Amino acid sequence: MAFYKASILSLLLLSGIFLLGIGEVKYVNAKSCLQFCDNEVAYMTCPSSGDEQISPVCVNCCTADEGCKLFRTDGSLICTGTQD
């Protein structure tokens, strides 16, 4: 008899959670970036600093702020940051 009472109480609890929306799942577009220094990056420039070369930097293509450009020592572009 106790088993049935516990089952009914559990069912009511789960129904209440469902009806209240506590179990609602929301999906978010998320991007995960590994936090490591790309040794190829010699310097970067960002829109906020104009053409000023910022170095030394500890970033990678995934962690660079939006619009920041990462460069090698020879001046060639590695990538442009897209992180929001």
Buried (B, 14 or more C-beta within 10 A) or exposed (E): EEEEEEEEEEEEEEEEEEEEEEEEEEEEEEEEEEEEEBEEBBBBBBEEEEEEEEEEBEBBBBBBBEEBBBBEEEEEEBBBBEBE
